[in-house]
Amino acid sequence: MISKIQQLGRGQRALIFFSVFIGGLMLLVAITFFLISFSINSGPRQLAIGIGGATVREFVTLPDDDSYPSTVAVGRDGTVYTGSYRSGAVWAISQDGELRELTDSRILIASVSSIEVAEDGTLYVLDRTDPNPAVKGGLIWRILPDDVPREFASITDGEEGFIAPHDLAIATDGVLYVTDRGRREIWQIDSEGNGKFWWRVPNTDPQVENAIPTSIAYDKFTDTLVVVATNNGLDNVYRVSRDGQQTETIYRFSGVVAEAPGFDGITIGENGRIFLANFSQNGVSELLSTNYSLLANGFRGSSSVAYFEGKLYVNNFDQVGIVNPLVQPRLPFAIDEVTLSSPAPTATESE
């Protein structure tokens, strides 16, 4: 082989040399990239830290290496619910930390994006239908107490339907509200599963071109919906009337993009207190007047938050591994519990 190469012309020998050199270099880079990717995020999980009197404890660890808990919700009896974006499994956790997987949820549901609990304990699960974030589609499952998931609703709008449904909220009368990041819209679903367009960021908003409705919560104290709209450093919070006709901006982030909180999940506490998951800051906060105050940080992808009796339940989504399978999640996957200080903290600058 070597003697045959030596008999080739100088140009041919140079081409072979550079081909072997470049191929070897690319192989070395690939191996290095693999080793670095494999080591990212692979250390043991660190518990988040409370701020301003709040305390944090690990509430429950989830059983699977691919749990990826994308959401958290709490029923009237204090049962905490979460679900896997990767496997579709839905878990119920008692206040004592006893965990059980809901029957057939892993079989029927593909990718949990959000969960809401009705007054009677019925669950509504938003299914992305595929854990690949680039795939369009979605539907809502209903799980009656002690029953299996059953298809409840989707939307029909020409041939499009849901594109990237993200979050659910439920009012006391059982009406559901669904945010769709791809459509930049919120849809309303009645008790029979019929859907219709409900709201988008008004054209009068100066940031309407960039604002994408992401998360939503029902405020029973004012019978309104509180909506989070985000996009590349834009973090707005709106209060919207039930008929979708009146919109009030209650918070607008005005700092630099690198310091944006990256709001995602939202929940309403007693007396209408608004709590948010600060995804970009791996924290949770309370909205206070025209600012927000961090209550805890150090989570791993805090994209959802739920309130119950002076406590917040926060997911650790750790979602990087969904996009890059070479990045290992920081196990175990867990839901954390934040015990709030009382009364509400005073408004302070968080940026």
Buried (B, 14 or more C-beta within 10 A) or exposed (E): EEEEEEEEEEEEEEEEEEEEEEEEEEEEEEEEEEEEBEEBBEEEBEBBEBBBEBBBEBBBBBEBEBBBBBBBBBBEEBBBBBBBBBBBBBBBBEBEEEBEBBBBBBEBBBBBBBBBBBEEBBBBBBBBBEBEEEBBBBBBBBBEEEEEBEEBBBBEBEEEBBBBBBBBBBBEEBBBBBBBBBBBBBBBBEEEEEBEEBBBBBEEBEEEEBBBBBBBBBBEEEEBBBBBBBBEBBBBBBBBBBEBEEBEBBBBBEEEEEEBBBBBBBBBBEEEBBBBBBBBBBBBBBBBEEBBBBBBBBBBBBBBBBBBEEBBBBBBBBBBBBEEEBBBBBBBBBBBBBBBBEEBBEBEEBE
